[in-house]
């Protein structure tokens, strides 16, 4: 997943809230976990 599509973790969270209505809650949680790992990975470097 590319962090470049979101300017901040908060913007990503908003997108996943909307995403949950289309793909369902489990899919949104999975996407959120992947984004969290990506943002955490880039903050550590």
N, C-alpha and C positions, 0 to 999 in steps of 0.2 A: 504494500500500500504506500502511496506517495503522500508525504506530508504537504507537498506543494499545493494540493487542492484545497487545503484549509488554512486559514490565516492563524487560527488559534484552536486549542482544544475545545473551547466553548462553542465555536462555530461548528466543529465536528459533532459535538453533542446535540446541537440543534438539528443537524442533518439526520442523525440517527433517530431522533424523536420522530421526525417525519417519515423516515424509512420504515419504522416499525408498523405503520399503518398499511404499507404496501407489501412488505415481505414477512410480516408477523414478528412477534416479540422475540422468538428464539434467534431468528436471522439477524435482527437488530442488535441483540446482545453479543452475538459472535462478531459482527462487524465492529461493535464498540470495543470489544476486547482486543481486536487486531489493531485498531487505531490507538488505543491506550499503549499497547506495546510499542508501536511505531513512535509515538510522541515521547515515551519514556526512553527509548533507545537513542533518539536524537538529542535529548536533553543531557544524557550521560556523556555524550561525545563532545 
